[in-house]
């Protein structure tokens, strides 16, 4: 892995929480969190297995949370994110303000994350995800 990709993944990990922190944040148990991972309700980065290789360890980028809640309609948008997309690219996508999204509540560019929180249409975020997947 080149140093730029390593740095981006490191930065993404630094802006993430572990399973225990997310369970506490959302007020759920680990079993429920694993179900959320399985049905794409949250975005999880698999980082390692335990010493017996029986249990996966995950990190959860904080962009997907708004206080003690998962941002609205995130699970719908995540269904369109390719599994091949680098975690740093996903993190950047959701946090980077863009002129493609316009909100009456915000003057200027708004990030897909903030767009969803403000009640913006998830179809606009999905369109951007699809365009991102099609670009070289």
BAVEXDO-246433 format. One record per residue: residue in one letter; residue number from 1; x, y, z of N, C-alpha, C in turn. Coordinates in steps of 0.001 Angstrom, whole numbers, always signed. Layout:
# residues N
A  NUM  X  Y  Z  X  Y  Z  X  Y  Z
...
END
This chain:
# residues 136
X  1  +862  -1177  +0  +0  +0  +0  +901  +1230  +0
X  2  +615  +2195  -881  +1469  +3374  -911  +1214  +4251  +306
X  3  +2151  +5166  +570  +2070  +5953  +1805  +854  +6868  +1841
X  4  +408  +7393  +678  -770  +8261  +660  -2016  +7483  +1070
X  5  -2197  +6262  +522  -3349  +5444  +899  -3274  +5060  +2372
X  6  -2078  +4736  +2860  -1913  +4386  +4267  -2289  +5551  +5158
X  7  -1851  +6748  +4776  -2168  +7941  +5562  -3678  +8186  +5563
X  8  -4326  +8058  +4406  -5771  +8277  +4337  -6526  +7277  +5195
X  9  -6118  +5996  +5174  -6790  +4997  +5996  -6537  +5300  +7462
X  10  -5320  +5716  +7809  -5007  +6068  +9186  -5886  +7222  +9646
X  11  -6025  +8253  +8815  -6871  +9391  +9183  -8315  +8957  +9360
X  12  -8787  +8053  +8510  -10155  +7555  +8621  -10319  +6798  +9936
X  13  -9334  +5983  +10297  -9396  +5250  +11552  -9398  +6198  +12737
X  14  -8655  +7292  +12624  -8593  +8252  +13724  -9930  +8961  +13917
X  15  -10754  +9012  +12897  -12067  +9641  +12966  -13152  +8587  +13141
X  16  -12784  +7464  +13741  -13699  +6345  +13910  -13806  +5956  +15379
X  17  -14817  +5152  +15640  -15010  +4606  +16983  -15018  +3087  +16898
X  18  -14646  +2439  +18009  -14684  +984  +18038  -16090  +505  +18404
X  19  -16263  -799  +18424  -17585  -1381  +18671  -18161  -956  +20023
X  20  -17344  -984  +21047  -17813  -611  +22383  -18299  +838  +22417
X  21  -17555  +1732  +21784  -17938  +3147  +21753  -19241  +3357  +20993
X  22  -19401  +2653  +19868  -20623  +2803  +19071  -21826  +2232  +19812
X  23  -21651  +1092  +20457  -22751  +525  +21248  -23185  +1510  +22329
X  24  -22220  +2116  +22993  -22549  +3101  +24028  -23236  +4318  +23412
X  25  -22706  +4809  +22301  -23276  +5973  +21624  -24738  +5749  +21240
X  26  -25021  +4566  +20660  -26359  +4272  +20154  -27277  +3632  +21189
X  27  -26725  +3231  +22328  -27531  +2589  +23355  -27999  +1199  +22959
X  28  -27104  +453  +22291  -27440  -898  +21830  -26385  -1879  +22319
X  29  -26682  -3171  +22185  -25681  -4180  +22549  -24900  -4605  +21307
X  30  -23855  -5399  +21533  -22979  -5812  +20444  -23702  -6674  +19418
X  31  -24626  -7500  +19862  -25383  -8349  +18925  -26188  -7484  +17954
X  32  -26831  -6443  +18477  -27602  -5540  +17622  -26679  -4804  +16658
X  33  -25513  -4392  +17141  -24558  -3709  +16262  -24126  -4630  +15131
X  34  -23888  -5896  +15424  -23507  -6851  +14374  -24633  -7001  +13346
X  35  -25879  -6954  +13797  -27009  -6995  +12867  -27018  -5741  +11992
X  36  -26731  -4594  +12591  -26652  -3342  +11831  -25584  -3438  +10748
X  37  -24453  -4055  +11080  -23383  -4231  +10090  -23880  -5117  +8953
X  38  -24509  -6223  +9307  -24973  -7180  +8307  -26023  -6638  +7363
X  39  -26878  -5746  +7859  -27927  -5205  +6977  -27595  -3796  +6478
X  40  -26324  -3405  +6579  -25822  -2133  +6050  -26476  -912  +6689
X  41  -26906  -1058  +7904  -27481  +101  +8596  -26375  +1053  +9050
X  42  -25173  +495  +9281  -23994  +1298  +9592  -22858  +867  +8676
X  43  -21895  +1762  +8489  -20713  +1455  +7699  -19600  +1041  +8655
X  44  -19057  -145  +8447  -18011  -680  +9309  -16773  -1024  +8495
X  45  -15616  -740  +9078  -14339  -1087  +8460  -13777  -2280  +9232
X  46  -13603  -3408  +8548  -13014  -4578  +9189  -11512  -4335  +9298
X  47  -11000  -4373  +10509  -9589  -4063  +10697  -8755  -5252  +11118
X  48  -9349  -6260  +11772  -8560  -7407  +12198  -9461  -8465  +12808
X  49  -8854  -9602  +13080  -9506  -10656  +13841  -8817  -10721  +15201
X  50  -9451  -11384  +16153  -8778  -11601  +17428  -7684  -12650  +17238
X  51  -6958  -12945  +18298  -5824  -13860  +18200  -6219  -15253  +17721
X  52  -7454  -15671  +17907  -7915  -16974  +17445  -8594  -16911  +16078
X  53  -8626  -15715  +15495  -9249  -15492  +14184  -10721  -15889  +14166
X  54  -11381  -15773  +15309  -12791  -16135  +15386  -13699  -14922  +15384
X  55  -13204  -13815  +15852  -14048  -12632  +15975  -13418  -11473  +15208
X  56  -14191  -10894  +14307  -13716  -9740  +13555  -13785  -8497  +14428
X  57  -12877  -7578  +14174  -12885  -6280  +14846  -13224  -5230  +13800
X  58  -14042  -4258  +14200  -14489  -3226  +13276  -14250  -1846  +13851
X  59  -14094  -898  +12950  -14119  +519  +13286  -15275  +1148  +12518
X  60  -15846  +2200  +13094  -17019  +2849  +12525  -16734  +4334  +12357
X  61  -16572  +4807  +11113  -16336  +6239  +10909  -17449  +7076  +11539
X  62  -17069  +8149  +12201  -18035  +8959  +12943  -18921  +9813  +12039
X  63  -18605  +9920  +10751  -19455  +10723  +9864  -20898  +10235  +9882
X  64  -21097  +8955  +10181  -22422  +8355  +10080  -23310  +8575  +11302
X  65  -22775  +9262  +12290  -23550  +9501  +13508  -23839  +10978  +13692
X  66  -25009  +11237  +14243  -25412  +12585  +14642  -25830  +12462  +16102
X  67  -24882  +12702  +16990  -25133  +12477  +18410  -25319  +10999  +18673
X  68  -26455  +10636  +19250  -26729  +9237  +19585  -27566  +8537  +18516
X  69  -27599  +9111  +17324  -28401  +8543  +16232  -27528  +8291  +14998
X  70  -27960  +7329  +14186  -27370  +7130  +12860  -28026  +8164  +11959
X  71  -27243  +8796  +11079  -27844  +9839  +10252  -28981  +9255  +9403
X  72  -30010  +10046  +9174  -31189  +9562  +8447  -30864  +9052  +7042
X  73  -31488  +7973  +6676  -31415  +7373  +5344  -30004  +6896  +4938
X  74  -29090  +6813  +5908  -27744  +6334  +5599  -27777  +4916  +5037
X  75  -28574  +4046  +5637  -28594  +2657  +5185  -29005  +2545  +3720
X  76  -29910  +3396  +3282  -30322  +3387  +1875  -29154  +3790  +986
X  77  -28441  +4826  +1370  -27291  +5285  +574  -26173  +4247  +571
X  78  -25916  +3608  +1706  -24813  +2648  +1803  -24992  +1446  +886
X  79  -26220  +1122  +547  -26472  -16  -348  -25858  +207  -1727
X  80  -25566  +1452  -2062  -25022  +1787  -3379  -23508  +1975  -3376
X  81  -22889  +1868  -2214  -21434  +2017  -2117  -20791  +677  -2452
X  82  -19868  +686  -3406  -19169  -531  -3798  -18285  -1026  -2651
X  83  -18243  -2331  -2486  -17375  -2919  -1458  -15906  -2676  -1775
X  84  -15599  -2340  -3017  -14224  -2080  -3425  -13772  -656  -3118
X  85  -14683  +202  -2700  -14345  +1595  -2427  -13537  +1686  -1138
X  86  -12429  +2388  -1216  -11539  +2535  -61  -12268  +3284  +1066
X  87  -12103  +2857  +2305  -12775  +3533  +3430  -12496  +5032  +3509
X  88  -11283  +5446  +3175  -10970  +6879  +3208  -11774  +7638  +2159
X  89  -12027  +7011  +1013  -12825  +7654  -41  -14282  +7795  +406
X  90  -14800  +6795  +1103  -16175  +6865  +1602  -16289  +7966  +2651
X  91  -15336  +7992  +3556  -15304  +9025  +4594  -15273  +10415  +3965
X  92  -14385  +10589  +3004  -14251  +11887  +2322  -15538  +12241  +1580
X  93  -16129  +11266  +902  -17354  +11509  +150  -18451  +12087  +1048
X  94  -18674  +11469  +2187  -19764  +11905  +3055  -19474  +13231  +3769
X  95  -18200  +13582  +3918  -17852  +14797  +4665  -17513  +16007  +3798
X  96  -17214  +15792  +2523  -16775  +16878  +1650  -17958  +17692  +1135
X  97  -18001  +18980  +1456  -19065  +19825  +891  -18987  +19839  -638
X  98  -20141  +19861  -1267  -20203  +19850  -2727  -21279  +20815  -3216
X  99  -21023  +21407  -4376  -22011  +22295  -4993  -23167  +21512  -5612
X  100  -23012  +20188  -5726  -24073  +19371  -6336  -25317  +19291  -5462
X  101  -25158  +19560  -4187  -26300  +19524  -3270  -26613  +20947  -2847
X  102  -27835  +21336  -3011  -28272  +22685  -2652  -29344  +22591  -1584
X  103  -29204  +23394  -552  -30179  +23404  +534  -30600  +24831  +841
X  104  -31874  +25024  +1068  -32367  +26352  +1455  -31864  +26725  +2845
X  105  -31532  +25704  +3647  -31092  +25936  +5013  -29617  +26332  +5097
X  106  -28847  +26027  +4055  -27410  +26291  +4070  -27045  +27117  +2851
X  107  -26306  +28183  +3069  -25842  +29018  +1964  -24478  +28509  +1527
X  108  -24408  +27886  +380  -23149  +27353  -131  -23145  +25837  -171
X  109  -21964  +25265  -448  -21861  +23809  -565  -22220  +23107  +750
X  110  -22733  +21891  +624  -23110  +21086  +1782  -22631  +19654  +1538
X  111  -22207  +18985  +2576  -21734  +17605  +2442  -22914  +16652  +2357
X  112  -22714  +15469  +1751  -23800  +14473  +1741  -24293  +14132  +3154
X  113  -23384  +14082  +4118  -23776  +13813  +5506  -24749  +14886  +6002
X  114  -24347  +16132  +5863  -25185  +17226  +6348  -26485  +17338  +5543
X  115  -26421  +16992  +4269  -27601  +16976  +3411  -28648  +16010  +3968
X  116  -28209  +14804  +4321  -29139  +13815  +4862  -29682  +14250  +6224
X  117  -28827  +14806  +7054  -29268  +15286  +8365  -30309  +16389  +8213
X  118  -30114  +17259  +7207  -31039  +18382  +6986  -32342  +17950  +6325
X  119  -32463  +16656  +5997  -33700  +16168  +5393  -33667  +16135  +3884
X  120  -32472  +16306  +3295  -32349  +16251  +1844  -32679  +14866  +1306
X  121  -33032  +14809  +41  -33437  +13549  -596  -32245  +12601  -741
X  122  -32429  +11373  -281  -31367  +10373  -368  -31045  +10050  -1823
X  123  -32022  +10209  -2724  -31782  +9921  -4141  -30663  +10805  -4700
X  124  -30515  +12021  -4188  -29429  +12904  -4644  -28065  +12359  -4221
X  125  -27993  +11812  -3023  -26741  +11216  -2541  -26452  +9934  -3311
X  126  -27468  +9141  -3562  -27293  +7902  -4329  -26769  +8220  -5730
X  127  -27322  +9249  -6365  -26854  +9646  -7700  -25360  +9976  -7657
X  128  -24935  +10693  -6639  -23522  +11054  -6510  -22654  +9816  -6272
X  129  -23146  +8866  -5477  -22404  +7619  -5234  -22242  +6858  -6542
X  130  -23302  +6794  -7328  -23236  +6083  -8607  -22269  +6765  -9568
X  131  -22261  +8082  -9577  -21323  +8821  -10423  -19885  +8579  -9978
X  132  -19677  +8514  -8679  -18349  +8243  -8131  -17871  +6862  -8556
X  133  -18765  +5890  -8519  -18408  +4517  -8907  -18086  +4423  -10396
X  134  -18703  +5254  -11210  -18480  +5216  -12658  -17226  +5964  -13089
X  135  -16727  +6864  -12225  -15544  +7643  -12604  -14279  +6772  -12471
X  136  -13299  +7028  -13360  -12081  +6203  -13342  -11239  +6423  -12125
END
